[in-house]
Amino acid sequence: MVRLEVQIKGWSTFWEGQVVNMPDGSKSTIEKKQVSSVVKQYGVGIGSIQIPIWGVHSCINKLPKAVRGTATESESVQENLAQMYPTIANCVQAKETSFVLTPDKIATDSYVDIDEPNGIVKLSNWSLGQGGPIDNSVEDAMRMTNTRTFEEACSLLELACTARALTMYCVHNPFRRNHRDDNPVHSVFTGVPVIDTRVLLKSIDVPDASELAEYDDDTRFFIFQAGFLLTLLTGDKYNPKILVSKDPFTDVKVGSAATVPTQDFVLVGGGHSIQKGYFVRFLDSEAGIIWQGYFNLSSPTSTLQSS
């Protein structure tokens, strides 16, 4: 909530209302509440500000094309800027670039592994010739996937890779890696993973989905085909299914029941507390349970990422 007071030449006008950039692209609005006169005063005052909870997940499909690409493409853009504007050439670091790696740039057979001693989750084999894996801290990987263990985070990230639902906000820094070390701990790439649940759950997000799915009377689960093949590090390929509870659960508390860290990501792993949500499980008859958690209906952006 924002309250804006404008005072000009003896009169003042008050506005009070929500000022939010909506993820669906609609314009911010502010509602005029009242007008009152005062003695000569001048200035602008803001009564209170509440920060919207939307984060990068809500903006995943609103990114301009200019920031999408690879490290090589981003480096080329930086070099062209230096040539076009010689006065800033010394300020342009062409080798230290940032870029947004879209799902079509990430190989479906890429895999996620963990460097547990150093607390790093690595996305490997994401693209040939790009210079190594993309690092992410274990804490950030769990926070961005709403999970409490690195195993849960890695499983969900691999599902997203295979489903082409993973975007990475990346930074390339060649000085991050120790080139004198034959087996460096750090990669030249760091990145923040963002999963698009519209894509990951696209087999569910269709008209009359429940009528097209199998239904198990004993467990009260709908069974959907995930619509993609999961490739594991061993090279084995699985055709996972998605199980969704017929009815939502309320007041879900598992384990220590921590608060959901990323509010605008609607999937939630174990160990979190939510008000209402559908139980969701990815599994394969041979591989067993791949990942399970909840679709968080109490997330304020659940309507943005599901139908």
Secondary structure, 3 states (H helix, E strand, C coil): CEEEEEEECCEEEEEEECCCCCCCCCCCCCCEEEEEECCCCCEEEECCCCCCCCCCCCCCCCCCHHHECCHHHHHHHHHHHHHHCHHHHHHCCCCCEEEEECHHHCCCCCEEEEEHHHCEEEEECCCCCCCCCEEEEHHHHHHHHCCCCHHHHHHHHHHHHHCCCEEEEEEECHHHCCCCCCCCCCCCEEEEEEECHHHHCCCCCCCCHHHHCEEECCCCEEEEECCCCEECCCCCEECCEEEEECCCEEEEECCCCECCCCCCCCEECCCEEEEEEEEEEEEECCCEEEEEEEEECCCCCHHHHCC
